[in-house]
Amino acid sequence: MATRIALLALVPMLLLAAAGGLWLRAQMHHSLLGSFEQVLREKAQRVGARLHPGPQGELREATGGADEFSAIYAGWYWRAQQGREVIRSRSLWDMDSLPIDARPVRGSAALHLSTGPLQEPLLALTLPISLGQPPAEVALTVYGPAAQLQDNMRQIDRTLLLAGGLLMVLAGLLAWLQVRVGLAPLRRLEALLTALRAPHGAGPDVAQHLAAPTGRDLQPLQNELAGLLAHNAHVVARARAHAVDLNHALKKPLALLSAQASAQTQVSSAEVRRQVEAMAQLVDRYQARTLSDALHAHPGAAGQAVDVRECAAQVLRMMQRLHADQALDWALEDVAPDPLLWRGERADLEEVLGNLLDNAGKWAASRVRLALSVEGSAEQAMLCLDIEDDGPGMTAEQLQAAGQRGVRFDESVQGSGLGLAIASQIAQAYGGRLHLHKSTGLRGLGVRLEMRGLVHGPVRGSSGRTG
């Protein structure tokens, strides 16, 4: 990226500097050549004023004072030709003519390169003049020394080349500085991400680690990366928890089968079938939870909105059949607005209600109450499920330890010790929480479950009633 940015900055600048330098060189050369051409024209006019036709029509030069054309091989020369008749300046001495390049000098359409008697470089300008009556056409060529002019032009070229080189070096340094400063936030973000992969890393708090400032421009990307990494860490943690839960849940039926096989030479097929069916149900249950986690990773894949009332009533009826021998009073209190629709997986809602109600049914003496309510503003509304029983409840120490995986306070009651942990995990997956407390109404255990995902208004295609 640094190379591309530097090239994108330097290549256009190099092209512009080269084009500008060539244009400036051409303009300065043209100016110098134009000035020299003007000098030659003025001298040609002065020489032409001294020429006149003689008595026989021949060319003659009026006598006058000495000038730059008088000294032999002085560098300034002129030559006039009329037909085959030629006269020349005294400075040419015995040379009849000087070689002239047929092509004009680059930058001037009138000047031509020539070589003087001493092999010095000259610039020549040829002008037509008219003499006498009737007018006779005379070609007058004036030569001037070009060495100083060529030195000046070469000095201009060197100056422009040096200035262009310095400009490019300066531009390169500025581009390097710009890339270093501009990409510094990316390097800081790269360092933060590299630290995450270090042996000790940033620990579980990935979001706090990535909260270190890297630059205002990259802050949105940094926040998204922090959220993505935190979400991925949460998904991995849930996947590990699923494996631990399934392992823990399968141990009990396997232990029972192993104990019976050790105590008896033969185990009844009915018992084996019952334990195998229990294990199959556990596998299906955790497979459904794994699918639910996959949908959490892609919220757009969530299904239709769930009618909470209908789902709660169905689970409550199932609990009544499951605990029919206890003759419990199962009550559903509904103070939530109508309709009560929740955007989530029905299997998650059924599982969390099933775990909590089943746990209440195991410990209740005579009554279990389920209350539905909604709290918070419309944008931050939380679905609240309150489950209470009139059982013995829990001590403060037990309330603090409750919810840990596999923790059970009474081995005489059937269970795996995972119900509260699973319910808490599902609540957290939907941005909520699980809170245990002593029931104020029934004096037993009270469980409050809060989850986000309420749908406001009727949803097309939702199950259950819509208002």
Protein Blocks (a to p, Z undefined) as FASTA:
>chain_A
ZZmmmmmmmmmmmmmmmmmmmmmmmmmmmmmmmmmmmmmmmmmmmmmmmgccdfkopacd
ddddddfklpghklpacdddehjaccddfklomafbdcddfbdcehiakbccdddfkopa
cddddddddedjddddddddddddfklmmmmmmmmmmmmmmmmmmmmmmmmmmmmmmmmm
mmmmmmmmmmmmmmmmpmnlnojmlmlmmmpcfbjklmmmmmmmmmmmmmmmmmmmmmmm
mmmmmmmmmmmmmmmmmmmmmmpmbdcfklmmmmmmmmmmmmmmmmmmmmmmmmmmmmml
pccdddfklmmmmmmmmmmmmmmmnopacddddfbdcdddddddfklmmmmmmmmmmmmm
mmpmkbccdddddedjfklcccddddddfbebjafklmmmgoiahiafbfkbgcehlmmm
mmmmmmmmnopacdddddfklopacdddddehiaedjdehiacjeZZ
